[in-house]
Every structure is written in C-alpha cells, then in structure tokens.
C-alpha cells in the first residue's frame, strides 16, 4: 500500500527571467516584466510529497522531521532571501523559471531519500501559478 506524505514550506527570493544570449528587447518581448534588469521577487510556496510503502516497524513512509530538515537545508537555507540569478550557483547558467526551480529542488532532495521513495515537487510562484515535477 502506497501512501503520500507531504510537507509545506516557503521561501522568498528575487530573480530575473532572461537569456544572456538574447538582446534586452527579445528578453522583454518573451519574458515581459519578469525580465526587469533590477529583478523582482516572489513569496514561493513549496509542497514536497514523498510516496512509498508504510514501514511495518515505524508506521512511517518517511519521518516528517527528516523531510523537514532536508527541505530546510537544501531549499530554505539555499534560496530564502536570495537573488537566485546572483547568489544560487545552480542558476548561474540556468534561467530561474518556476519550472527550472522545481527541477533544481527535486535534484537537491531526491539523493537524500531512499531510492524506493517517489518524490514530487509542487512550487507555487504565485497563488495561481504553480508547477509540479516528479522526475519524469
């Protein structure tokens, strides 16, 4: 029997959507106000969901405190109150779109989990705009 355990978290971060190989005009055309050279910020909401079998001894799919600690170390400490373009190494050459941020978070958390656990990341950039990624 598979059960999904989820943990919510949040972080605040600034970013600019742009490609270094495009002109400012093309970046503005494609990314609009999100390409502001002075950056802009979001209050990101994150849901980390782990699916797997319930352990017969503990009754857990995953210890929620362990998951909380991973999220704090790998996401909150790394991204909160940062300029993603400037201060987060993963985005040095990667446009920090919500899609890319979700994939980066997945890639930071997945190696910390037992291989038999399925991971899904849901990232809300705004209350109405969100993306999900599960490694596929």
C-alpha positions as CSV (number, residue, x, y, z in Angstrom):
1,X,0.0,0.0,0.0
2,X,1.5,3.3,-1.1
3,X,0.9,6.5,0.9
4,X,1.9,10.0,0.1
5,X,3.4,12.3,2.8
6,X,3.7,16.0,2.1
7,X,5.4,18.9,3.8
8,X,4.8,22.5,3.0
9,X,7.5,25.2,3.1
10,X,8.1,28.6,1.8
11,X,10.9,30.9,0.8
12,X,11.2,34.5,-0.6
13,X,13.5,35.1,-3.5
14,X,14.2,37.5,-6.3
15,X,15.0,36.6,-9.9
16,X,15.1,37.9,-13.4
17,X,14.0,35.8,-16.3
18,X,16.3,36.4,-19.2
19,X,18.8,34.7,-21.6
20,X,22.3,36.1,-21.8
21,X,22.5,35.3,-25.5
22,X,19.3,37.4,-26.3
23,X,19.0,41.2,-26.6
24,X,17.2,43.2,-23.9
25,X,14.4,43.7,-26.5
26,X,13.9,40.0,-27.1
27,X,14.1,39.2,-23.4
28,X,11.4,41.8,-22.8
29,X,9.3,40.5,-25.6
30,X,9.4,36.9,-24.3
31,X,9.5,37.4,-20.5
32,X,7.8,40.8,-20.1
33,X,8.0,42.5,-16.8
34,X,9.7,39.3,-15.4
35,X,12.8,40.4,-17.4
36,X,13.2,43.6,-15.3
37,X,17.0,44.2,-15.1
38,X,16.5,45.2,-11.5
39,X,14.9,41.8,-10.7
40,X,11.6,41.1,-9.0
41,X,10.6,38.8,-6.1
42,X,8.1,36.1,-5.2
43,X,6.9,34.5,-2.0
44,X,7.3,30.9,-3.1
45,X,5.2,28.2,-1.6
46,X,6.6,24.7,-1.8
47,X,5.0,21.3,-1.3
48,X,7.3,18.3,-1.1
49,X,5.5,15.0,-1.5
50,X,7.0,11.6,-0.8
51,X,5.2,8.4,-1.8
52,X,6.1,4.9,-0.7
53,X,5.2,1.9,1.4
54,X,4.4,2.3,5.0
55,X,7.3,0.9,7.1
56,X,5.9,-2.0,9.2
57,X,8.1,-1.1,12.2
58,X,7.6,2.7,12.4
59,X,4.3,3.2,10.6
60,X,6.0,5.9,8.5
61,X,6.6,6.3,4.8
62,X,9.2,8.9,5.8
63,X,10.0,10.6,9.1
64,X,8.4,14.0,8.6
65,X,11.2,15.6,10.8
66,X,13.8,14.1,8.5
67,X,11.9,15.6,5.5
68,X,11.6,19.0,7.2
69,X,15.3,19.0,7.9
70,X,16.2,18.2,4.2
71,X,13.9,21.0,3.0
72,X,15.4,23.5,5.4
73,X,19.0,22.6,4.4
74,X,18.5,22.1,0.7
75,X,15.9,24.7,-0.1
76,X,15.1,27.3,2.6
77,X,18.7,27.9,3.6
78,X,19.9,27.9,0.0
79,X,17.2,30.0,-1.6
80,X,15.4,32.2,1.1
81,X,16.0,35.9,0.8
82,X,18.4,35.3,-2.1
83,X,18.7,36.7,-5.6
84,X,18.5,33.4,-7.5
85,X,20.4,34.6,-10.5
86,X,23.3,36.0,-8.5
87,X,23.5,34.0,-5.2
88,X,22.4,30.5,-6.1
89,X,25.1,28.5,-8.0
90,X,22.5,26.3,-9.7
91,X,21.2,29.3,-11.6
92,X,24.5,30.7,-12.8
93,X,23.7,29.5,-16.3
94,X,20.1,28.4,-15.9
95,X,17.2,30.7,-16.3
96,X,15.4,30.6,-12.9
97,X,11.9,30.0,-14.2
98,X,9.4,28.2,-11.9
99,X,9.9,25.1,-14.0
100,X,13.7,25.2,-13.5
101,X,13.4,26.0,-9.8
102,X,11.2,22.9,-9.3
103,X,13.6,20.7,-11.1
104,X,16.6,22.0,-9.1
105,X,14.7,21.5,-5.9
106,X,13.9,17.9,-6.9
107,X,17.5,17.2,-7.8
108,X,18.7,18.6,-4.4
109,X,16.2,16.5,-2.4
110,X,16.0,13.2,-4.3
111,X,19.5,11.9,-3.5
112,X,18.7,12.4,0.2
113,X,15.8,9.9,0.1
114,X,15.8,6.1,0.0
115,X,15.7,5.0,-3.7
116,X,12.3,3.3,-3.3
117,X,10.6,6.5,-2.4
118,X,8.9,8.6,-5.2
119,X,9.3,12.4,-4.9
120,X,7.1,15.1,-6.3
121,X,7.8,18.8,-6.1
122,X,5.0,21.4,-6.4
123,X,6.1,25.0,-6.4
124,X,3.8,28.0,-6.3
125,X,5.3,31.1,-7.7
126,X,2.0,32.9,-7.0
127,X,-1.2,31.6,-5.5
128,X,-2.5,31.0,-9.1
129,X,0.7,30.0,-10.9
130,X,2.4,26.7,-9.9
131,X,4.4,23.9,-11.4
132,X,4.9,20.2,-10.5
133,X,7.8,17.9,-11.2
134,X,8.3,14.3,-10.3
135,X,11.5,13.3,-12.2
136,X,9.9,12.4,-15.5
